[in-house]
């Protein structure tokens, strides 16, 4: 039985099918490394709702149809174009708000999904790729996994639930990832708990076949655990583990300038690299990212999503996002002119204004 979305029909960029008791989602927007469009988010959300109602679907699996990437984030260029219209007060600008709203609702749907949700995180997984994987019950990395949340490099913040996930990673590794945009490999992804298992990429199809053939008469989550366990392998030695103490020491500060001072004084390669990466980021994005991570420690998942929605709506009305996309993705001169250009010009009052509910209203959820 092949299923289609209730929104825009079966999209070329994302395919849905039922294999036995497995609801299979295949991301297939290859030219963009499976970057999520607005339509893809709506389609995935609709299909999850449909499968949740069907007793013959026991588990959902999401995978990539591309060998290079699982999901390289959201469709930033589309958000850029819609955001420009939003700043100009044009009617089509509403799509920027709707895109974020519908993506976040999809992320939350994955978080609360009543059936096992298994993500094959095979390949590059950036930004929005977190939202369609890390919130699921089972996250499978492979030897090809490369993970990062690099949004501050284009004037955004790590979102799609990152303000909930990052503060709950061991030590200050979440602050390190969010502020530097550092890319980490399979061993670190598993060691930090971003992935729950490691399976060789060549075994993923066999794993999927076993899920299709499984007897689902018992506890579905336990059955998934057992089947994945047959394929799981050691993920190797994590790089960050050897530096966890210095990362925790440097990133424990609640001020970016203090973090940079600690990194500069640590005198090792990993801290020097971290400091260099931070200094390329939008000063506003850095302060918003750190503030969101600190607040996210105390918030529920839903409250984190509402907070992130407020932040993104405010960011879309300012210049750094557009300058970041121009410099890194359009002109590719890699020389963004941030406004303001220095951390000292981003005071606490300015940061606080980004956390205020937008005039159009807060993000809401319908269960």
URTAJO-V235342 format. One record per residue. N is the residue number from 1. SS is DSSP state (alpha for helix, beta for strand, coil for the rest). NEAR is the number of other C-alpha atoms within 12 Angstrom. D_FIRST is the distance of its C-alpha to the first C-alpha in whole Angstrom. Layout:
n=N ss=SS near=NEAR d_first=D_FIRST
n=N ss=SS near=NEAR d_first=D_FIRST
This chain:
n=1 ss=coil near=14 d_first=0
n=2 ss=coil near=18 d_first=4
n=3 ss=coil near=27 d_first=6
n=4 ss=coil near=30 d_first=10
n=5 ss=coil near=28 d_first=13
n=6 ss=coil near=21 d_first=16
n=7 ss=coil near=19 d_first=19
n=8 ss=coil near=21 d_first=19
n=9 ss=coil near=21 d_first=15
n=10 ss=coil near=26 d_first=13
n=11 ss=beta near=27 d_first=17
n=12 ss=coil near=22 d_first=18
n=13 ss=coil near=31 d_first=19
n=14 ss=beta near=38 d_first=16
n=15 ss=beta near=31 d_first=13
n=16 ss=beta near=38 d_first=10
n=17 ss=beta near=29 d_first=7
n=18 ss=beta near=30 d_first=6
n=19 ss=beta near=25 d_first=7
n=20 ss=coil near=24 d_first=9
n=21 ss=coil near=32 d_first=10
n=22 ss=beta near=40 d_first=11
n=23 ss=beta near=41 d_first=10
n=24 ss=beta near=39 d_first=11
n=25 ss=beta near=43 d_first=13
n=26 ss=beta near=34 d_first=15
n=27 ss=beta near=44 d_first=19
n=28 ss=coil near=31 d_first=20
n=29 ss=coil near=31 d_first=23
n=30 ss=alpha near=22 d_first=25
n=31 ss=alpha near=19 d_first=28
n=32 ss=alpha near=24 d_first=28
n=33 ss=coil near=30 d_first=27
n=34 ss=coil near=40 d_first=24
n=35 ss=coil near=38 d_first=27
n=36 ss=beta near=44 d_first=25
n=37 ss=coil near=37 d_first=25
n=38 ss=alpha near=36 d_first=26
n=39 ss=alpha near=32 d_first=22
n=40 ss=alpha near=39 d_first=21
n=41 ss=alpha near=43 d_first=22
n=42 ss=alpha near=33 d_first=21
n=43 ss=alpha near=35 d_first=17
n=44 ss=alpha near=47 d_first=17
n=45 ss=alpha near=35 d_first=19
n=46 ss=alpha near=30 d_first=17
n=47 ss=alpha near=38 d_first=13
n=48 ss=alpha near=44 d_first=15
n=49 ss=alpha near=30 d_first=17
n=50 ss=alpha near=26 d_first=13
n=51 ss=alpha near=35 d_first=12
n=52 ss=alpha near=26 d_first=16
n=53 ss=coil near=16 d_first=15
n=54 ss=coil near=20 d_first=12
n=55 ss=coil near=18 d_first=14
n=56 ss=coil near=23 d_first=11
n=57 ss=coil near=34 d_first=11
n=58 ss=coil near=38 d_first=14
n=59 ss=beta near=42 d_first=15
n=60 ss=beta near=47 d_first=15
n=61 ss=beta near=45 d_first=16
n=62 ss=beta near=43 d_first=17
n=63 ss=beta near=41 d_first=18
n=64 ss=beta near=39 d_first=20
n=65 ss=coil near=29 d_first=20
n=66 ss=coil near=28 d_first=23
n=67 ss=coil near=25 d_first=26
n=68 ss=coil near=28 d_first=28
n=69 ss=beta near=34 d_first=27
n=70 ss=beta near=46 d_first=25
n=71 ss=beta near=49 d_first=26
n=72 ss=coil near=41 d_first=29
n=73 ss=coil near=38 d_first=29
n=74 ss=beta near=41 d_first=29
n=75 ss=coil near=33 d_first=30
n=76 ss=alpha near=36 d_first=34
n=77 ss=alpha near=26 d_first=35
n=78 ss=alpha near=27 d_first=33
n=79 ss=alpha near=36 d_first=34
n=80 ss=alpha near=35 d_first=38
n=81 ss=alpha near=26 d_first=38
n=82 ss=alpha near=30 d_first=36
n=83 ss=alpha near=36 d_first=39
n=84 ss=alpha near=29 d_first=42
n=85 ss=alpha near=22 d_first=41
n=86 ss=alpha near=25 d_first=41
n=87 ss=alpha near=26 d_first=45
n=88 ss=coil near=16 d_first=46
n=89 ss=coil near=15 d_first=45
n=90 ss=coil near=15 d_first=42
n=91 ss=alpha near=15 d_first=40
n=92 ss=alpha near=20 d_first=37
n=93 ss=alpha near=24 d_first=38
n=94 ss=alpha near=24 d_first=36
n=95 ss=alpha near=28 d_first=33
n=96 ss=alpha near=37 d_first=34
n=97 ss=alpha near=38 d_first=35
n=98 ss=alpha near=29 d_first=31
n=99 ss=alpha near=35 d_first=30
n=100 ss=alpha near=43 d_first=31
n=101 ss=alpha near=34 d_first=30
n=102 ss=alpha near=33 d_first=27
n=103 ss=alpha near=43 d_first=27
n=104 ss=alpha near=43 d_first=29
n=105 ss=alpha near=38 d_first=26
n=106 ss=alpha near=39 d_first=23
n=107 ss=alpha near=38 d_first=26
n=108 ss=alpha near=40 d_first=27
n=109 ss=alpha near=37 d_first=23
n=110 ss=alpha near=39 d_first=22
n=111 ss=alpha near=33 d_first=26
n=112 ss=coil near=22 d_first=25
n=113 ss=coil near=30 d_first=22
n=114 ss=coil near=25 d_first=21
n=115 ss=coil near=35 d_first=19
n=116 ss=beta near=36 d_first=20
n=117 ss=beta near=39 d_first=19
n=118 ss=beta near=42 d_first=20
n=119 ss=beta near=47 d_first=21
n=120 ss=beta near=52 d_first=22
n=121 ss=beta near=52 d_first=25
n=122 ss=coil near=45 d_first=26
n=123 ss=coil near=34 d_first=28
n=124 ss=beta near=37 d_first=30
n=125 ss=beta near=47 d_first=29
n=126 ss=beta near=43 d_first=32
n=127 ss=coil near=41 d_first=32
n=128 ss=alpha near=42 d_first=29
n=129 ss=alpha near=49 d_first=27
n=130 ss=alpha near=47 d_first=29
n=131 ss=alpha near=45 d_first=27
n=132 ss=coil near=54 d_first=23
n=133 ss=coil near=47 d_first=25
n=134 ss=coil near=43 d_first=28
n=135 ss=coil near=35 d_first=27
n=136 ss=coil near=37 d_first=24
n=137 ss=coil near=33 d_first=25
n=138 ss=beta near=41 d_first=24
n=139 ss=beta near=41 d_first=25
n=140 ss=beta near=48 d_first=26
n=141 ss=beta near=49 d_first=28
n=142 ss=coil near=42 d_first=29
n=143 ss=coil near=33 d_first=32
n=144 ss=coil near=29 d_first=31
n=145 ss=coil near=40 d_first=31
n=146 ss=beta near=34 d_first=33
n=147 ss=beta near=41 d_first=33
n=148 ss=beta near=38 d_first=36
n=149 ss=coil near=42 d_first=36
n=150 ss=coil near=41 d_first=39
n=151 ss=alpha near=43 d_first=38
n=152 ss=alpha near=42 d_first=42
n=153 ss=alpha near=42 d_first=43
n=154 ss=alpha near=41 d_first=42
n=155 ss=coil near=45 d_first=43
n=156 ss=coil near=48 d_first=40
n=157 ss=coil near=50 d_first=40
n=158 ss=coil near=52 d_first=37
n=159 ss=coil near=46 d_first=35
n=160 ss=coil near=49 d_first=31
n=161 ss=coil near=46 d_first=32
n=162 ss=alpha near=50 d_first=35
n=163 ss=alpha near=42 d_first=38
n=164 ss=alpha near=39 d_first=36
n=165 ss=alpha near=42 d_first=35
n=166 ss=alpha near=40 d_first=38
n=167 ss=alpha near=35 d_first=41
n=168 ss=alpha near=26 d_first=39
n=169 ss=coil near=30 d_first=39
n=170 ss=coil near=25 d_first=42
n=171 ss=coil near=24 d_first=46
n=172 ss=coil near=34 d_first=46
n=173 ss=alpha near=40 d_first=43
n=174 ss=alpha near=42 d_first=41
n=175 ss=alpha near=48 d_first=44
n=176 ss=alpha near=47 d_first=45
n=177 ss=alpha near=45 d_first=41
n=178 ss=alpha near=47 d_first=41
n=179 ss=alpha near=50 d_first=45
n=180 ss=alpha near=43 d_first=45
n=181 ss=coil near=39 d_first=41
n=182 ss=coil near=35 d_first=42
n=183 ss=coil near=28 d_first=39
n=184 ss=beta near=36 d_first=38
n=185 ss=beta near=33 d_first=36
n=186 ss=alpha near=41 d_first=34
n=187 ss=alpha near=33 d_first=37
n=188 ss=alpha near=39 d_first=38
n=189 ss=alpha near=44 d_first=35
n=190 ss=alpha near=38 d_first=34
n=191 ss=alpha near=28 d_first=38
n=192 ss=coil near=34 d_first=38
n=193 ss=coil near=28 d_first=34
n=194 ss=coil near=42 d_first=32
n=195 ss=coil near=39 d_first=30
n=196 ss=coil near=35 d_first=30
n=197 ss=beta near=42 d_first=29
n=198 ss=beta near=40 d_first=30
n=199 ss=coil near=38 d_first=28
n=200 ss=coil near=28 d_first=29
n=201 ss=alpha near=29 d_first=26
n=202 ss=alpha near=17 d_first=26
n=203 ss=alpha near=23 d_first=25
n=204 ss=alpha near=32 d_first=22
n=205 ss=alpha near=22 d_first=19
n=206 ss=alpha near=18 d_first=21
n=207 ss=alpha near=30 d_first=20
n=208 ss=alpha near=35 d_first=17
n=209 ss=alpha near=19 d_first=16
n=210 ss=alpha near=25 d_first=18
n=211 ss=alpha near=36 d_first=16
n=212 ss=alpha near=28 d_first=13
n=213 ss=alpha near=18 d_first=15
n=214 ss=coil near=26 d_first=17
n=215 ss=coil near=21 d_first=19
n=216 ss=coil near=26 d_first=18
n=217 ss=coil near=14 d_first=20
n=218 ss=coil near=12 d_first=23
n=219 ss=coil near=16 d_first=24
n=220 ss=alpha near=29 d_first=21
n=221 ss=alpha near=25 d_first=23
n=222 ss=alpha near=21 d_first=25
n=223 ss=alpha near=25 d_first=23
n=224 ss=alpha near=40 d_first=22
n=225 ss=alpha near=25 d_first=26
n=226 ss=alpha near=22 d_first=26
n=227 ss=alpha near=28 d_first=23
n=228 ss=alpha near=34 d_first=25
n=229 ss=alpha near=20 d_first=28
n=230 ss=alpha near=20 d_first=28
n=231 ss=alpha near=27 d_first=27
n=232 ss=coil near=27 d_first=29
n=233 ss=coil near=22 d_first=33
n=234 ss=coil near=21 d_first=36
n=235 ss=coil near=28 d_first=36
n=236 ss=coil near=20 d_first=39
n=237 ss=coil near=16 d_first=42
n=238 ss=coil near=20 d_first=42
n=239 ss=coil near=23 d_first=44
n=240 ss=alpha near=31 d_first=44
n=241 ss=alpha near=24 d_first=45
n=242 ss=alpha near=15 d_first=49
n=243 ss=alpha near=23 d_first=49
n=244 ss=alpha near=27 d_first=48
n=245 ss=alpha near=19 d_first=52
n=246 ss=alpha near=29 d_first=53
n=247 ss=alpha near=37 d_first=50
n=248 ss=alpha near=27 d_first=50
n=249 ss=alpha near=25 d_first=54
n=250 ss=alpha near=36 d_first=53
n=251 ss=alpha near=39 d_first=50
n=252 ss=coil near=27 d_first=51
n=253 ss=coil near=24 d_first=53
n=254 ss=coil near=25 d_first=52
n=255 ss=coil near=27 d_first=54
n=256 ss=alpha near=36 d_first=53
n=257 ss=alpha near=25 d_first=56
n=258 ss=alpha near=20 d_first=57
n=259 ss=alpha near=35 d_first=54
n=260 ss=alpha near=33 d_first=55
n=261 ss=alpha near=23 d_first=59
n=262 ss=alpha near=26 d_first=57
n=263 ss=alpha near=33 d_first=55
n=264 ss=alpha near=24 d_first=58
n=265 ss=alpha near=18 d_first=60
n=266 ss=alpha near=24 d_first=58
n=267 ss=coil near=17 d_first=59
n=268 ss=coil near=18 d_first=56
n=269 ss=alpha near=16 d_first=54
n=270 ss=alpha near=27 d_first=51
n=271 ss=alpha near=32 d_first=52
n=272 ss=alpha near=24 d_first=54
n=273 ss=alpha near=23 d_first=51
n=274 ss=alpha near=36 d_first=49
n=275 ss=alpha near=33 d_first=52
n=276 ss=alpha near=20 d_first=52
n=277 ss=alpha near=27 d_first=48
n=278 ss=alpha near=40 d_first=49
n=279 ss=coil near=31 d_first=52
n=280 ss=coil near=33 d_first=49
n=281 ss=coil near=45 d_first=47
n=282 ss=coil near=45 d_first=48
n=283 ss=alpha near=41 d_first=50
n=284 ss=alpha near=47 d_first=49
n=285 ss=alpha near=50 d_first=45
n=286 ss=alpha near=47 d_first=47
n=287 ss=alpha near=44 d_first=49
n=288 ss=alpha near=47 d_first=46
n=289 ss=alpha near=50 d_first=44
n=290 ss=alpha near=39 d_first=46
n=291 ss=alpha near=35 d_first=47
n=292 ss=alpha near=43 d_first=43
n=293 ss=alpha near=42 d_first=43
n=294 ss=alpha near=30 d_first=46
n=295 ss=alpha near=28 d_first=45
n=296 ss=alpha near=33 d_first=41
n=297 ss=coil near=24 d_first=43
n=298 ss=coil near=18 d_first=43
n=299 ss=coil near=22 d_first=41
n=300 ss=coil near=20 d_first=37
n=301 ss=alpha near=33 d_first=34
n=302 ss=alpha near=30 d_first=34
n=303 ss=alpha near=26 d_first=37
n=304 ss=alpha near=36 d_first=37
n=305 ss=alpha near=42 d_first=34
n=306 ss=alpha near=35 d_first=37
n=307 ss=alpha near=43 d_first=39
n=308 ss=alpha near=42 d_first=37
n=309 ss=alpha near=43 d_first=36
n=310 ss=alpha near=36 d_first=40
n=311 ss=alpha near=40 d_first=41
n=312 ss=alpha near=43 d_first=39
n=313 ss=alpha near=41 d_first=40
n=314 ss=alpha near=37 d_first=43
n=315 ss=alpha near=43 d_first=43
n=316 ss=coil near=40 d_first=41
n=317 ss=coil near=28 d_first=45
n=318 ss=coil near=30 d_first=47
n=319 ss=coil near=28 d_first=47
n=320 ss=alpha near=36 d_first=46
n=321 ss=alpha near=41 d_first=43
n=322 ss=alpha near=36 d_first=43
n=323 ss=alpha near=34 d_first=46
n=324 ss=alpha near=40 d_first=44
n=325 ss=alpha near=36 d_first=41
n=326 ss=alpha near=26 d_first=44
n=327 ss=alpha near=24 d_first=46
n=328 ss=alpha near=27 d_first=43
n=329 ss=alpha near=22 d_first=40
n=330 ss=alpha near=19 d_first=42
n=331 ss=coil near=14 d_first=45
n=332 ss=coil near=14 d_first=45
n=333 ss=coil near=14 d_first=48
n=334 ss=coil near=19 d_first=47
n=335 ss=coil near=21 d_first=50
n=336 ss=coil near=31 d_first=49
n=337 ss=coil near=26 d_first=52
n=338 ss=coil near=34 d_first=51
n=339 ss=coil near=24 d_first=53
n=340 ss=coil near=24 d_first=54
n=341 ss=coil near=23 d_first=55
n=342 ss=coil near=22 d_first=56
n=343 ss=alpha near=29 d_first=55
n=344 ss=alpha near=19 d_first=58
n=345 ss=alpha near=18 d_first=58
n=346 ss=coil near=26 d_first=55
n=347 ss=coil near=19 d_first=56
n=348 ss=alpha near=18 d_first=55
n=349 ss=alpha near=14 d_first=55
n=350 ss=alpha near=23 d_first=53
n=351 ss=alpha near=27 d_first=50
n=352 ss=alpha near=21 d_first=50
n=353 ss=alpha near=21 d_first=50
n=354 ss=alpha near=33 d_first=46
n=355 ss=coil near=30 d_first=45
n=356 ss=coil near=23 d_first=46
n=357 ss=coil near=21 d_first=43
n=358 ss=coil near=23 d_first=43
n=359 ss=coil near=11 d_first=44
n=360 ss=coil near=16 d_first=41
n=361 ss=coil near=15 d_first=40
n=362 ss=coil near=27 d_first=38
n=363 ss=coil near=31 d_first=35
n=364 ss=coil near=22 d_first=33
n=365 ss=coil near=20 d_first=30
n=366 ss=coil near=12 d_first=28
n=367 ss=coil near=12 d_first=27
